[in-house]
Amino acid sequence: MSTAAVKMRSGDREAYGEVYQEFHPRVAGLCHYLLGSPDEAQDASSEVFARLPVALKTYDTAMPFSRWLSSVASHYCVDLLRKRRSEQRVIKPADPEAPEPAAPVASPLQELLLEEARQAVRAAIAGLPERYRLPLALRYYNELSYDEIARRLDLRRSNVATLIFRAKEELRRVLEKKSCNFSL
């Protein structure tokens, strides 16, 4: 657990700002990835941090704080998506221009190729139906197990595995059509 989170849990109100500074980029990025809209992501991440003092009472110190906070954020986003689904609204695709942290690369050419590949993958993910995009995001962005995803989405584990498999197959099909060769 981060030292700021420990202070916050023990009632130090100033530590809230430190927790916000340290974890807001990750929470906002996760919300954007799950919700597909920068504006909704900003609102969702603000709401997650507004609820944090109460939610902190449920924190189990056996879990890394950043993972727990990501879990809180993904739960909130899943609830928003369920509400959206019940209202029959169409989900906007994720912004393919959203910045993504880059791994160090050797040359500008490799950097350019890597960025083009990322853009292609982001665009392909954004084009997936929500039923595929959400489990995929929880698996690879939030690093949840199939069992954890099944509990969050109220599905059977086998359904989660099928949805993720189909999402990867669809990504492979779309990316191959664009002549992008990735191993998914």
N, C-alpha and C positions, 0 to 999 in steps of 0.2 A: 504494500500500500504506500502511496506517495506520502511524504511527510505532511504536505498540505492537507491531504485527505484525512490523515490521522488527527491533525489539529481541528479540522472542520467537524469531524465526528465527535470530538470532545467538547464542542460548543464554541470554538474560536471563529467568530464571524468574519474576521479579516482573512482567514484561510480560504474562504469561499472564492475570493478574487484570484488567489493563487491556483486553486483547482480549476477555475474557469480558464485562466490563461494557459495552463498546462494541457488541458484536455479538450477545450472547445474545438480546435481544428479537427481532431479525430472524430468527435461527435457530429460536427457539422458535415464532414465528408461522408460519414456513414448515412446520415439522414438524407443527404443529397443523392447518394447512390440508391437508397431504398425508395425514396419518394419521386425521384426524377425531376424535381423542380428546385432551383436555387432558392426561390422565395419561400416555398413550403419547407425546405430544409432549414432555412434560417429560423422560421417560426418554430419548427419542431425542436431544433437544438436549444433555442431559448426556453421553450417549455420544459425540456428535460432538465436544464439547469435550475429552473424555477422550482421544480419538484424535488430537486436533489436533497435538500435538508431532510425532508420526510422520508424519501427513499433510502437514504443512508442508514436508517435504522434496520433495514433488511439486509445490509451488506454482510456477507460471510467472508471473514478475513482469510479463509483458505483459498479464495479465488483472487487472482491479481486484480487490483482496483480498476485498471484500464479495461480489462475484459468485462468486469462487472458493469462498469459504466456504459460500455458499448452494448451490453445486454439490455440495460435499462432503456437506452436510446432505441435499439431495434424493436423492443416490445412496444414502445410508444409509436414508432413508425408503422409497425404491423397493425396496431389498433387503428391508426389513421387510414391505412389502406383498406381495412375491413369496413370502416365507416364509409369510405369512398365507394367501395364495391356495392354496399347496400344502397347507396344513393345513385348507382348506375352511371357514375361519371367515368370518362375516359382518362386513363393515365397518360400524362405527358412523358415523352421519352426523356431520358437523362441527357444533359447537355454534353455533347461529345467534345466540346471545347474546354471542359472543366480541367483545371490543372491537376496533374497527378505527379507525385514525387518520382523522380527518375533515379534509377540505379546508375552508379558511375560507369561510363563507357570510355573506350579508348580513343575514339576519333570523332570529329564532327559528322562525318558521313554515317558512322554507326549510330550516333545520337539521332540524326535525322531519320534514319530507317526505323529506329526504335520508336520514335514519336509517331511516325506514320502507322506503324503496327498498332500502337496504343489507340490511336484515333479510330482505326478500323475496328478494333475489338470493342471500344466504348460504343461506337455507332451500332455495331451488331447487337451488343447487350441491350442498348436502348430500344432496339427494334423488337426484342423478345416480348411475348405476352407476359403480363404480370405474374401469371401462375408459374412461369419458368424463371423469370427474372428474380423474384423474391427469394426462392430457395437457393438459387445460385449465389445471390448476394450474401445471404446468411452463411453459406458454406465457405465461400472464398474470401469475402471481405471481412466478415465477422468471425471466421474460423470456428464455426459451430459444428458439432458432430451431427450426423444424420438423426440420431435420437433426440438431440436438443432441438433441431429444426422441426422434427415431427411434433414435439410437445408444444412449441411456439405456434405452429400453424394448425394445430389440432388435426394432424394427418397421421396415417400409419407410416412407419419407417420405410416400408417398401414403396409407398407412394412418393415419398421424398426422393428416394433413390431413382425412381422412374422419372420424376420431374427433372432432376438434375441431369440425368443421362440424356433425356430428350432436349434439354436446353443446350447441352454441350454438342449434341448432334446437329441441332439447328445452327449454332454458332459455327461449327465446322463447315456446314453446307454454305452458309452465307459468306464466310471468309474464303473458302475455296473458290466460290464464284467470283470473288474480287481478286483472286490469285494471291491470297495471303496464305502461306503455309505455316500453321502453328500446330503444335501438338497439344491437344486439349485433354 
